[in-house]
Amino acid sequence: MTKVGGAAEGSGKRDRKGAQGRGFRVPTVQKLGSLLQLFIPDAVDESACSICKLQDIARHLGWDDGTTHRYLVSLTEIGMLERTSDDRYRIGVLAVQLASVYVAGSRLRGVVIRKIEELSAATCLTADIAALQCGAMVVIASRQGSTPLTSRCMLGEKVPLHATAGGKAILSQLDDGEVEELCRGKLVALASNTRTTMSSLMRDIAAARESRFVGTLSEYAEGLRSIAIPLPAGCFGVGPAALACSGPAILSGSGWEIAEEELRAFAAQLHSGAF
C-alpha cells in the first residue's frame, strides 16, 4: 500500500468497515441518497443535473409519482431542496450550511482552501480541490482562473479519475487492485492523450506515487494542462483527495513554473506532517 502523508495505510481497514456497515443500511435513507445524487453534475452524463422535475426524477429512479412527491416535499421542508416557481427542484440552503460546517471542522481543510486562493491569484490558473466519491473525482472547492482556456469542471461535478492530474493524484493513494476496480471499463477517450488502457494509466500512477506529483496534457480537453498533488485521506472525506491547477498549456508569464514550485513545496509539507 502506498502511503501519502501517512494516511493511506488505513484504506483497507476502512474498506472492511464499510463492507460490514452495508448490513445496516436504512432503505429510506438510501432512497434519499439516490434522489439527491441526481442533483450532482456529471462530466460524462450532461443530463444528470437536468433531471429536476418530479416526473423526470420519478422516471429516472423508477419510482411512482406519489413516492417521489413525498420524498421531494420532505427534503424541501428541511431545506435540503428548494422548489422553484416553475415546479422544478434544486439544492437548498441546508446543503450550503452543512458544507460550511464541514469546511470549518478541520484546520487542514482551511489551509488547503486558502492555498487554492493563493495559487489562482499568483498564476491566473484555475485551482481545484477534489475528492474520491462514488467511484469518481468530485470537485469540492474551486477558484476560477483568468486564462482563455479553463477546465470545464464545476463545483460538485463528478469527473472521470483517469483523465486529469487530480484524478491520478487520488488514484496514486490506492493500491493497484482498488485502481483497477475503480477504472476498468471506464477509460473513455476525452482528448488526444487520454489514457485508455490500464497499463498506460498504471504507469502514470506509479510515477505519481514516486514523486507525489502529477502532470497531464490534453487528456481531459485539448490543449488543457493540469498538475496536481495528493491530499491525504481524512483531509476531505474518508478517502483520498487532490489539489490541482489547470489551464492552457501555453501560458504567458511564469504561471506554470510558480504553480509547480508551490505544489511541490506544499506536497513536501503535507508529507512531513507540517500541518
HUGI-V691655 format. One record per pair of residues at least 6 apart in sequence whose C-alpha atoms are under 7 Angstrom apart, sorted by the first residue. I is the first residue (numbers start at 1). J is the second residue. If there is no record, write none. Layout:
i=I j=J
i=I j=J
This chain:
i=1 j=9
i=1 j=175
i=2 j=8
i=2 j=173
i=2 j=174
i=2 j=175
i=2 j=209
i=3 j=9
i=3 j=173
i=4 j=173
i=4 j=232
i=4 j=271
i=5 j=232
i=5 j=270
i=5 j=271
i=5 j=272
i=5 j=273
i=7 j=232
i=7 j=233
i=8 j=173
i=8 j=232
i=8 j=233
i=38 j=48
i=38 j=49
i=38 j=51
i=39 j=49
i=40 j=49
i=40 j=156
i=40 j=157
i=41 j=48
i=41 j=49
i=41 j=156
i=41 j=157
i=41 j=158
i=42 j=48
i=42 j=157
i=42 j=158
i=42 j=159
i=43 j=157
i=43 j=158
i=43 j=159
i=51 j=57
i=52 j=88
i=52 j=89
i=52 j=90
i=53 j=87
i=53 j=88
i=53 j=89
i=54 j=68
i=54 j=69
i=55 j=65
i=58 j=64
i=58 j=65
i=58 j=68
i=75 j=81
i=76 j=82
i=76 j=83
i=79 j=92
i=79 j=93
i=79 j=94
i=80 j=91
i=80 j=92
i=80 j=93
i=80 j=94
i=80 j=95
i=81 j=89
i=81 j=90
i=81 j=91
i=81 j=92
i=82 j=89
i=82 j=90
i=82 j=91
i=82 j=92
i=83 j=89
i=83 j=90
i=103 j=109
i=103 j=110
i=104 j=110
i=108 j=235
i=108 j=275
i=109 j=235
i=116 j=127
i=116 j=128
i=116 j=143
i=117 j=143
i=119 j=127
i=119 j=259
i=120 j=126
i=120 j=127
i=120 j=143
i=120 j=145
i=123 j=255
i=123 j=256
i=123 j=258
i=123 j=259
i=124 j=145
i=124 j=146
i=124 j=147
i=124 j=255
i=125 j=145
i=125 j=146
i=125 j=147
i=125 j=245
i=125 j=246
i=125 j=247
i=126 j=143
i=126 j=144
i=126 j=145
i=126 j=150
i=126 j=245
i=126 j=246
i=126 j=247
i=127 j=142
i=127 j=143
i=127 j=144
i=127 j=244
i=127 j=245
i=127 j=246
i=128 j=139
i=128 j=141
i=128 j=142
i=128 j=143
i=128 j=243
i=128 j=244
i=128 j=245
i=129 j=139
i=129 j=140
i=129 j=141
i=129 j=142
i=129 j=242
i=129 j=243
i=129 j=244
i=130 j=137
i=130 j=138
i=130 j=139
i=130 j=140
i=130 j=166
i=130 j=241
i=130 j=242
i=130 j=243
i=131 j=137
i=131 j=138
i=131 j=139
i=131 j=140
i=131 j=236
i=131 j=240
i=131 j=241
i=131 j=242
i=132 j=138
i=132 j=170
i=132 j=239
i=132 j=240
i=132 j=241
i=135 j=182
i=136 j=158
i=136 j=159
i=136 j=160
i=136 j=161
i=137 j=158
i=137 j=159
i=137 j=160
i=137 j=161
i=137 j=167
i=138 j=156
i=138 j=157
i=138 j=158
i=138 j=159
i=139 j=154
i=139 j=155
i=139 j=156
i=139 j=157
i=139 j=158
i=140 j=155
i=140 j=156
i=141 j=155
i=142 j=155
i=147 j=247
i=149 j=247
i=149 j=248
i=150 j=246
i=150 j=247
i=150 j=248
i=151 j=246
i=151 j=247
i=161 j=167
i=161 j=168
i=162 j=168
i=162 j=187
i=162 j=195
i=162 j=201
i=163 j=194
i=163 j=195
i=163 j=219
i=163 j=220
i=164 j=216
i=164 j=219
i=164 j=220
i=164 j=226
i=165 j=214
i=165 j=215
i=165 j=216
i=165 j=226
i=165 j=227
i=165 j=228
i=165 j=244
i=166 j=228
i=166 j=242
i=166 j=243
i=166 j=244
i=168 j=205
i=168 j=214
i=169 j=208
i=169 j=214
i=169 j=228
i=169 j=229
i=169 j=230
i=169 j=242
i=170 j=230
i=170 j=240
i=170 j=241
i=170 j=242
i=171 j=179
i=171 j=205
i=172 j=205
i=172 j=208
i=172 j=209
i=173 j=240
i=187 j=195
i=187 j=196
i=187 j=197
i=188 j=196
i=189 j=196
i=190 j=219
i=190 j=220
i=190 j=221
i=191 j=218
i=191 j=219
i=191 j=220
i=191 j=221
i=191 j=222
i=192 j=218
i=192 j=219
i=192 j=222
i=193 j=217
i=193 j=218
i=193 j=219
i=194 j=219
i=194 j=220
i=195 j=201
i=208 j=214
i=212 j=229
i=212 j=230
i=212 j=267
i=213 j=228
i=213 j=229
i=213 j=264
i=214 j=227
i=214 j=228
i=214 j=229
i=215 j=226
i=215 j=227
i=215 j=228
i=216 j=225
i=216 j=226
i=216 j=227
i=217 j=223
i=217 j=224
i=217 j=225
i=217 j=226
i=218 j=224
i=218 j=225
i=223 j=248
i=223 j=249
i=224 j=246
i=224 j=247
i=224 j=248
i=224 j=249
i=225 j=246
i=225 j=247
i=225 j=248
i=225 j=249
i=226 j=244
i=226 j=245
i=226 j=246
i=226 j=247
i=227 j=244
i=227 j=245
i=227 j=246
i=228 j=242
i=228 j=243
i=228 j=244
i=228 j=245
i=229 j=242
i=229 j=243
i=229 j=244
i=229 j=263
i=229 j=267
i=230 j=241
i=230 j=242
i=230 j=243
i=231 j=240
i=231 j=241
i=231 j=242
i=231 j=243
i=232 j=240
i=232 j=241
i=233 j=239
i=233 j=240
i=233 j=241
